[in-house]
Amino acid sequence: MKTGSSKNSPFRGLGGSAIIIGAGIVGLATARALAIRGYSVTVFERNERAVGASIRNFGMVWPIGQATGPLFERAMLSRSIWKEICTEALIWHNEVGSLHLAYQEDELQVITEYVEANRQYRDCSLLTPKETLYKSPAVNPDGLLGALWSGEEMIVEPRVAIGQIAQYLVEKYQVKFYWNTAISQVDHPKVTSGNNSWEADEIFVCSGADFETLYPELFSETGITKCKLQMMRLVSQPDEWRIGPSLCGGLSMIHYPGFQAAASLPALRKRYEAQYAEYLKWGIHVMVSQNGSGELTIGDSHEYGLVHDPFDKEYINNLITTYLQSFANFKDWKLLQSWHGIYPKMTGGETELIIKIAPGVTLINGLGGNGMTLSFGLCEQFIAGKVHG
């Protein structure tokens, strides 16, 4: 079965056919970037819907986490694509911005330096305690010294949005999806699942950590590992109460590269290493976002390794909740769900892994925990460069 013409590879021109393996955010972003350039696109997903890391996250489109420069610009490009799709497809999204809260002088100093370094490039400012509390009724006022406000962060509900984007691609660009179809072999121009095979000019492997199954030797030779994160969701808040912006504690400032612009960050990290050693051991930093139903998504932790304990640690969840209670007040703290996700992560600090595995076969992977923030921008830039390069 053919998905389109394969007389020759048209990757540097318009049209042609493409197969994408994986219907998570990277696969969807790749499908969009090809479809808008006239490609006939077919996506294969091993499950009946995307159930991996792309739906097991905060739903944060998070430019503030990226350092000023190319990655921040990529994040903002990604955000603009998210906004375009959500608006056109009537997908719930909320441009709430974010608050990083300071309760100690060294945290306030890092925030101050961040704003000084970035305010000419970003929508960010230093808020007084009064201004902070005006932004969010969920902030704990006790000991609050101020906050970093950023207006660029956006929230979606990934559990719903990922499927809605797939449907949008079907309706607008006639992208074809094969669900419950695990691709077991790639031999360009052909991919195989059981007794069935399909052909296309270009094949893109966008299956997250699952690419280890298709290419075990490549996986083992690449500087890549897997990250397990634990997260929770609290019940819908009563009376349609909203927290406003997504909220972050100080630990997030040593987690995200964007804060390395602050000269005082190493000193803050040193204090945290002494005071919060157990948190850093489990890679914990604490954030909260709110979906359209009023539920609160909280987390998370980061455990690295090729094989992970399938059982979640209540101890880690308790650490997250305890730290969250130091900077947030909610109307209802009842736990609705807990879960974990696993995503591939580059060990050398790279932000993506793009490899031409064979003529006509490209791997796009390794975005780590930045898939929601960077995928649309990365795939748009990469495909645009290839088609027009």
PEJOTA-V982657 format. One record per helix or strand of 2 or more residues. SS is the DSSP state (H for helix, E for strand). FROM is the first residue (numbers start at 0). LEN is the number of residues. If there is no record, write none. Layout:
# PEJOTA-V982657
SS,FROM,LEN ; SS,FROM,LEN
This chain:
# PEJOTA-V982657
E,16,5 ; H,24,11 ; E,39,5 ; H,52,3 ; E,59,2 ; H,62,3 ; H,69,20 ; E,92,2 ; E,97,5 ; H,104,14 ; E,123,4 ; H,128,7 ; E,145,5 ; E,153,3 ; H,157,16 ; E,175,3 ; E,184,3 ; E,189,4 ; E,195,4 ; E,201,4 ; H,207,7 ; H,215,6 ; E,223,11 ; H,237,3 ; E,245,3 ; H,249,5 ; H,256,5 ; H,264,11 ; H,276,5 ; E,286,4 ; E,295,4 ; E,302,3 ; H,313,11 ; E,334,12 ; E,352,6 ; E,360,5 ; H,367,21
